[in-house]
Amino acid sequence: MTADHGPRWLRWPSETSRRRFAFGADYNPEQWPREVWREDVRAMRHAGVNIVSLAIFSWARLQPRADRWTFDWLDEVMDLLHAHGIAVDLATATASPPPWLTARHPEILPVDHDGRTLWPGGRQHWRPTSPIFREHALRLVRAMARRYGSHPALAAWHVSNELGCHNVYDFSEDAATAFRAWLRDRYGTVEELNQAWATAFWSQTYDDWAEILPPRLATSYANPTQQLDFKRFSSDALKDYLRAERDALAELTPEIPVTTNFMVMGETKGMDYADWACEVDFVSNDHYVTTGPQARDELSFSANLTGRLSGGEPWFLMEHSTGAVNWQPVNTPKKPGGLARDSLTHVAYGADAVCFFQWRQSAGGAEKYHSAMVPHAGTDSEVFRSVVDLGATLERLAPVAGTRRRRAPAAIVFDWDSWWASELDSHPTSRLRYRQEALDWYSAFAAAGVRVDVVTSAESFPHYDLLVAPILHVVPRGLADRLGAYAAGGGHLVTTYFSGIVDEHDHVWLGGYPGALRELLGIRIEEFGPLLDGDRVDLDLGVSGTLWSDRIDVTGPDVEVVARYTSGEHAGRPAVTTRRVGTGSASYVSTRLGPEGLGPVLSRFLATGGVRGELPEAVAGSVELAIRTGDDADYWFLINRTDESVTVGDAGEVAGEVLQAPCLASDLTLAPRQVCVLRRAHETPPVS
């Protein structure tokens, strides 16, 4: 998917072209004695493992001193894996520098917002902008490429690991120097920067680039555009580092695809993955299930977004868990069937690889209580038996591998700039959570039984009948024009509170809210109405809102009031509006309704857009449908979201060849947490 060529998938060691899913885990043989290695490969073969990620945190083992290399153990492991038919996604091992490097060069260590050095002892203790770190890291990368580039087990290169997980924001002098260079490229002159940053406020006008700093701890709120630009810069700095490793690998091993593992999950927001996706040959992602009532929806949302980041092409689930993790306040194991359901949900949204952290559960270290394919209990365990079953399932589903996502009739827009900017300080409320609002809409679609894509703001919208853009806070003129054209052309746009407010420089669109979208929506808001904790406002739809409540004035004669407030400061005034635009419409929701409260509102918008679910209404909210499509067939993934058995319908309602047992009954009854896959022939492949 890199700029110089199209997407590339794994280079499988064998010559066979048969379809297959990649299945495996992070493998850390350096944590175990040699006699365990042969036990590992035998168990891998039994489980159907065909790929492992290797050497991710091995720098200290590979280069124990600056002038000493020890590749012999890795040579042995690579040969052993290949002899047993197991491919290798080989990491560049640069994720965490060894002690000798930080002792010799403490200036590579990151510095936090308060000016404190972050010391070794954990992982990712390096500055993304450190020239000294990059020099040593690229030396290792080139050594790895020269030694293993032609090894028959090598299927892909794995750049670093979870870039930015712990070091995305560095406030060091290296970062300050790089930030100034980034700003110079962005603005050209200090005068342009002063205009963009509104530095006339609080006497912040700069006369020279050297005066500019990262937004370190200050006496009060730092300049908001400075903060937003620093977030953009920090993502770009890591992207630039990714490119440096990728280019070194491409120079020495041009035939080997390169990837790195994103972290599209939860509140991990420092990296603009929509901007990163074109820098790798195929998209990879790490995802871990969080707790809470929307845990199922969050997994699906993240897999859905990852599939869109990959442009509909197959992507690699690099890490998820067989059971409990170790970093949540309470780490509970998965229920029976949960391991398979989580895995196959990712597959449903385009993953052609299902891998875990990690193969064998560690006996020591910070992640020794994190689950693995082989737990502390060993292979004679329910976890490992579930792993073996999953391997067999993926083998049965081999015809699905290589197919693409089938486009949904509706979409939710996800925008990193709006995520970053809407949650800055000195705003109407500090309680706003951008991703939560997007997830609430996703949950409402799931409850309605309607498929929906999660798309980025850079994508084309006209393919969708209904487009929801929650808290689309940053709206440059070009995006506003595209949204207007979408609605005028027959699309149905829905946006929410705190949308359309600022341009790309975080400057308010003047004239009243919602700013850049005010004319399109046919409404005007003079003041924001954030709500205090515990406050609620009622709507005449029988639902209540929290967090926010706008005082809406209708300015367009063609605006229809869909719902009104019945309590609070704005009782009797519009709460939800819609305006006919060309052959489409543009609608506004002025409060946070939550996933349940959005139900009646979404129902209205679905009807307006002519959008319906494809499964029987009786299973809406209980069974999730995702569709992949190939040259001659669609593959329907029916995912039981519940802990109870659910009957989907008879063969006349949901017809297709069952690929995934045991949902063999004519009425397609799904056991708790079960996934059933149906093959349904089609005459022509739909566009994905």
N, C-alpha and C positions, 0 to 999 in steps of 0.2 A: 504493500500500500504506500510505500515511500514514493517521493516525487518522481524519481527516475524510472520507476516501473510499477506495474499494477500489483495487486495483492498476491502473496505467495504463501503456501501452506508448508507444513513440515516436510523435510526431505527424508522420507522413510528409508531406512537402510536397505530394505529388500526392493527388488525390482517390480514386485506385484503392484498393479494399479487398482486392486479391489478396494471398495469403500470400507472404511473402518473408523471407529472412534478411537482417539487416543485416551488411554486410561492409565493413571499412575499417581505419582506423588513426588514431593520433595524427598530426596534420598540423601542422608547424611552419614555415609559409612565411616567418616573420620571419627565419629563418636563411638565406634564399636570395634572390637578386636577382629582380626581377619577371619577367624573361624565363623563369625556371625554372617559374613558377607555371602558365603555359599548357602547358608540357610535362607538368607534374604531372597536370593534370585530363585531358589526353588519355590518359595512361597509366592513370589511374584508371578511365576509361571502358573501356579495353581489358581491364582486369583484372576488371571487374564491381563495382568499389567503388561503394557507394551511400551511405556515410556516413563522415564523419571527425570526430574530436574536435579542437577548435580552441581556440587561445588559452590553453592550459593554463599555460604559463610566460611570459606576455606582459605582466605588470603594468608592468615597466619600459618596454616599448615603447608601451603604451597611455597611461601616465601618467609621462612622463619627469621631471616635476617636480610638486610639490604643486599648483601652480596651472595646469598645462598638460595638456591631453588631446590625443591624436593617434589618432583612430579611422579616419582616411582609408584606411590600408592594410588594416585589417580589413573596412571597408565593401567595398573592392574584392575582397577574397578571398571574402567571403560572397556577393557578387553573382556572381562567377566560378563558384563551386561550384554555386550555384543554376541558373545558365544551363546547366550541364552535367548537371543532374539529380542532384546529390550533396547529401544532407542534412547538417546540422551538429549535432553534440552540442557545444554551446558552453560552454566552461569559464568560470567566473567570474574566472579569472586570479589568484586570491588565494593560490595555493600558496606563492609565494616573494615576499616584499616587496622593492621596489626599493632600491638603495643610498641614495637620498635619505631614505627613511623610516627606515632603521636608523641613519643618521648623525644625523638630527634627533631620533630617539627610541630611543636604545640600550636603553631600559627595556622594549622589546618582545622583546628577545632572550632565549631560554631559558637556564636555569641548570641545570647537571647535578648529580648526586648529591653530588659533592665541592665544590660551590659555585663552579664555574668557569663563566664566561659562554661560551656557544657563539656564535661570531662569524659574520658573513656570509662568503660565499665559496663556500658550497655551496647548499643549498636548505632550505626549511621552517625558516628561522631566525626563528621567532616563537613566543610563548607562547600556548597555547590559551586562557588565562584573562586575557590582557592587554586591558583596556578600550580602551587607545589603539590597539592593532592592530585590534581589532574595529571601532572607529569608522572607521578608514581603509579597512578591507576592505569594510565594508558600503557605504561611499560608492561604491567601485568597483562592487560588485554592483548597486547601484541604477542607476548610470550605464549599465552593460551592459544591464540589463533595459529601461530606457527607450529605449535606442537600437536594440536588436535584438529586443525582445519580439514585434514584429509582422513581422519579416523572414520571408519565405516559406521560406527554407532551414532555419529553426530547428526542430529535431526534439525537442530535450531540453536541459535545463540540467545542467551538470556542475559540482557544487560542489567547489571547490578541487581537490585531487588527492592520492590515497593519504593521507588524513588520518591522522596519527600515525606515518607511516613513519619519521620521524627525530625527532619532537618530542613523542612521547606522554607521556614523563615529564619534567616540568618542576618544579624545586624552588625556584623564585623566590619573592619576597614576594607577587607576584600569586597564585601557586599556593597559598601558605600561607593567604591571605585567603579564597580560593575554597574551599579544603579545609575550613576551619572552618565556612563556611556550609553546605557539603554535609553535614558531620557533624551540624550542628545540625538540619538537615532530617531526617536519618536517625535520630537518637537522641533529639532533643527536649531532653534535659537532660544536663549534664556527668555527673551521677550514673549515668545509663543508659550513657553512653559508657564510664565507668570500669568498669562491670560487663562490658560487651561486650569491652573491651580487656584485662580481667584486670589492671588497673593496680596491684593490690595487690602484684603481683610486681615486684621490683627498685625499689620505692618510686617508682612512676611516677604515682601518683594526681594527677589534675588538679583544680584548684579553679575555673578560669576558662577559657573557650574560647580566650582570647588566649594561653594558655600552650602550646597545641597547635601542633606543626609538622609538615610533611611528614617522612617518614623519611629525613632527610639522613644524610650520613656520620656515624656515631656511634663511640664507643669500643668497642662490642661489637655484638652482634646487636640490631637494632631490634625493637621490639614486633611480633610476627607479625601480630596483628589490625590494627595500624596499617598494616603493609605491605600486607595484603590489601585494606583499605579504601582505601588510596591507589591501588592498581591499579584498583579499582572507580571511584573518583573520577576518575582520569585518563581512563578510557574515557568516563565520563559528561561530563567537561569537553569532550572533542572532540565528543561527540554533541550537546551544547548548542550548540557552535559551528556544527555542521552544521545544526541547527534554525534558528539565527539567519539564515544565508544562505538556507536553504530558505524561511523565512517572508517574507523580503524579496522573494524572487522570486515567491512565490505571491501576494503583495499586488499586485504590478505586472503579472504575467503568469500569472493563475490557470489558463489553459488549457494551459500548457506543462508537461509532466512534469519532475520533478527527480530526479536520481540523484547518487551519488558512488561512486567506485571503491573497493570493499573490497580486502583483500589476504589472502584465504583461501588460504594456501600456507605450507608449511614451518613454521618456528618463529615466524612473525609472530603474536604472541599478545596484544599490549597492548590491542586493541580487541575488546570483546564484541559481535561482529557479530550474534549471536542477539538482542541487545537493540537493535541499530541498525536491523535490517531493516525494521521498521514505520515508520521515519522517512523513507523514500524511496518514490517512486512505482514504481520497479522496481529490483531488486537488480542491481548491477554488480560485477564482480570482475576483478582482475589476477592472473595466475598465470604463473609461470616454472618450467620443469622444472629440478629439481636433479639432481645426479649421484648415483650409488650404485645398489646392486642393487634398491632399491625405488622407483626413480624413476617407473616406469610406474604403480605403485600409488599413489604420492603424488599424481600428477596426477589419477587417477581419484577418489581419496579427496576431494581438494579440490573437484573439480567436483561430486561427489555431495553434499557438505556444502553447497556454494553453492546447489544446487538445492533442498535442504531449507530453507535460510534464506529462499528466495524463496516458500516455501509451495507448491511445485509449479508456480508460475506461471513463464513464460519469463523468463530473465535475460540479462544483457548481459555477454559476455566482452569487457571493455574493453581489456585488454592481454594479450598473450603474445608469444612471439618466433618469427620465421621461422627463426632459427638460433641462433647463439651469443649469449650475453649478455656483459656486460663486468665483472661484479662477483663472479664465483666465482673461486676460486684458479686453476683452469684452465678456460677457456671453449671448449668444443668445439662445432663445428657439428652440426646435425642430420643424420642419415643420410637417404638418399633415401626419400621417403614419410613421414618423421617429421613434417614440417610439416602434412600433411593429417591424419595419424593423431591428432596432438595436438589439432588444431582440432576434428575430428569427435568425439573423446571428450568434449569439453566440450558439443558439440551433443547427444550421446547423453544427457547428464545434464541437459538442459533449456535450454541456451544458445540463444537465438534471434538472437544477434549474435556475430560472430567478427571481432575487431579485434586489431590488433598495435601494439606500440610498435616502430617508428614507420613512417610512410610512406617517407620518404627518409632514408637513413643519413647522419648528420651528418658534416661535414668537420672540425669542431672541437668542443671541449668534452669534458666528462667521459664522455659516452656515445658517442663517435665510433666505438668498436669494437663497439657493440651492433648486432646485425643489424636489418634493416628490410625492408620489402616491396620497395623499390628499393635494392639494395646499392650500395656504392662502385663496383662493376663496371657499374652501370646496368641498363637493361631487357634488354640482351642478356646474360642470365645465367640459370643454372639456378634460382636462387632466385626470380627474377621469373616465370619460366615455371611454377614450382610454384605461385606466387601466382595466376596466371591460371587454372591448372587447378582450384585450390580454388574460385575464384569461379564457375567453370562447374559444379562439383559442387554448391555451395550452391544454384545456380539449379535444378538437377535435383531437389534435395531440398526445394523450396519447399512441397510438400504437408505436410511435417512441421512447418513453422513454425506456432506457435500451439498445438501439442499440449502435453500435460502429461506429467510423469513417471508411469510406472506403478509403484505401490508394490511393493517387494520383500517376500519372505516373512520376512526377518530384518532386524535393525537393530543398529547400534552406537551407543551413547549418547555424545555429546560435550558436555562441560560446561566452560565457561570458568572458573567458580569453582574447580573441581577442578584445572584446568590451572595456574591461578595459585597456589593454596594448596599443592598437592602438591610444588611445586618451590621453596618458600621455604627459607631457610637454617635451621640448627639442627634438622635433621630426621635420621631414621635413616641416610639416605644422600643424598649430593649427586649421585649418578649417575642417579637416577630421571628419566625423560623421559616425561611424560604422553602427548604426541601420538605418540611412537614406539610406545608400547604399543598405542594405538588403531590405528595404522597396521599393526602386526604382525598384529592380528586381521583387519584388512581384507585383508592379503596372504593370510592363511590361507583366508578366504572365496574369494578369487580363485583360489587354487590348487585349491580344491574345486569350482570352477565354479558357485558359488551366488551369486545376486544378493543384495546387502545394501544397505540405506539407512544413511546416516550422519545421525542425528537429534540434536536438542538435548534437554537434560533437561526442558525445559518442554513438549515435545510429548506427545501422547497415545500410549500404548504398546500398548493392547489389540489393535490391528490386526496386530501382529507375532507370529508363532509362536515366534520365538527372539529374545531381546534380550540383547546383550552390553554390559555397562557396565564397561569397564576403568578401574582406578584411580579409581573414583567416590569421591574422597576426602571431598568436602564433601557431606553428606547431611542437610539439614534434616528435621525430623520429617514434614512434608508429603510430601517426596519419598520417604522411607522407606515411608510408608503407601501411596503410589501404586505403588511397586514390589511391595509385599506383595500389594496387590489384583490387580496384573497376574498374579503367579504363581498366586494362589488362583483366579483366573478362567480358568486354562488356559494361560497363557503360560509360557515357559521362560526364566528369568533366569539369566544367567551374570555373575559379577563376579570381581574379582581382588584380589590383595594390595594393601594400603594403601587399601582402600575402606571407606566407612562410618565413617571414623575421627572426623571432627569435624562440628560443626554449622555454621550460617552465620556464626557469630562466630569460627570456628577454635578452638572449645573442644572438647576430647576428650569423646566419649560414654563415660562411666565404666562400669565393670563388666567390662571386657575387650573385646578387638577381635574381630570387625570392627564394634564399636560399634552404630550404628543398625541394622545389618543382621544382628547376631549371632543374634537369635531366629529371624529368617526363614531363615537358612542352617543353623541348628542346630549351630553350632560355636563354640568359644571359643579365643582366642589370648591368652596372657599377655604375651609379649614379641615385639617385632619381630625378624626375623632377616635383616638385610641382609648380603649377601655381599661380600667383598673383590674387587677387580679380579683377574680370572683364576680365581677360584673357581667351581666348578660342582657341581651336585647332580644325581644320576641318578634317574630315575623308572622304575618297572617297565613303563612303556609303551615303553621303548626310546629315550626322549628325555632331554635334559638341560636343567636350568634354570640361570639366572644371576641376578645382581642381588639376589635376595630369596629367602628360604626361611622359611616360618612353621612354628612348632610348634603343630599343630592338635590340640585336644581335641574329640572329638565329644560333643555334649551332647544331641542329639535322637535318640530311638530309631529314627526313620525316615530317618536319614542313611545313604547308601550311599557307601562309599569307592571312587571311580573309579580312582584311582592312588595308589601309595605311593612314598615315597622309598626308594631302595636304597643311598644313600651319604650322607655328610655327617652333621651333628649329629642330624638327625631321621630317620635310616635306620629303616625299618619303620613310620614314622608316615604319616598321610594327607597327600597332596600336592594331590589334587583330590577334591572331595566334591560330592554332590548330595543334595538333600532333596525329597521329594514334598510339595507344598504345594497343598491343594485338588485341583484337576484339573490343576495345572501343577507346576513345580519351581523350585528355587533352588539354584544351583551356585557353587562357589568354586574358583579356581585360585590357588595360593599362591606361585608363582614365575614369573619371566619365562622363557617357553619359546621366544620368537622365532617368526618366521613359519613356519619348518619344523617346529619342535617342537610348535606348536599344532595341526598337522594331525590327529594321532590323537585329541586331546582334542576338537577341533571336530567331527570325524566322529561321535563319540559324541553330542554335543549336537544335531547336525543330525538324527541318527536319532531321538533322543528327541522333538524338535519336529516330526518328520515333514517336514522341509525337504529339498528336492532341487533339483538344478540342472535347467535347462530345455534344455540342449544335451547332445549325446552325451557320455558320460563320457570318451571317448577324447581330447576336446579341452579337458578341464578344465585350467585353468592356462595354456593356450595361447591360447584365444579368450575374450575378455570379452564378456558380453552385457549391454546396457542397453536398456530398453524405454521408448518414449514412446507415449502413447495419445491418440487423437482420438475423434470422435463415431462413426466407423464402422470404424476400423482401428487396429491396433497397428503400431508401427514398431520392428522389431528391428535394433539396431546390433550387428553382429558385428565385434569389434575384434581383429585379430591382434596379440597382445602380443609376438610373437617376431620374430626376424630370418630366419625360415625360412618356406617355404610350409606352410600347414596346410589339410587337408581337413576341413571341418566335418561333412559327412554328405550322404546323398542326399536327393532331394526328399521322400521319405516321412518322413524324420526332421525336417527343417527346411524346412517349406514356406512359400512366400510369393513375392510379386512383387518382383523385384529392382529397386530404384530407383537404386542406385549401381553403375554399371559399374566395373571389368570382371569382377566375380565372377559370370559368366554361366553357368559350367559347371553341369551337373546335380548334381555332387557338391559344389558351393560350395567350391572351393579358393581360399583367400585367399593372395595374394602376401605376401611379407614386409612387415610394418607396414601392411597394408591394412585398410580398413574397408569392410564391405559392409552395406547397409541393405535390409531386406526389409519389404514392406508385407503385413500379415496381417489379413484381415477378421475382425471379431468381431461377435457379435450384439448385445451390450449393452456400453457403455463401462465398464470397471472403475474403481472409485474410486482416485484417485491420492493 
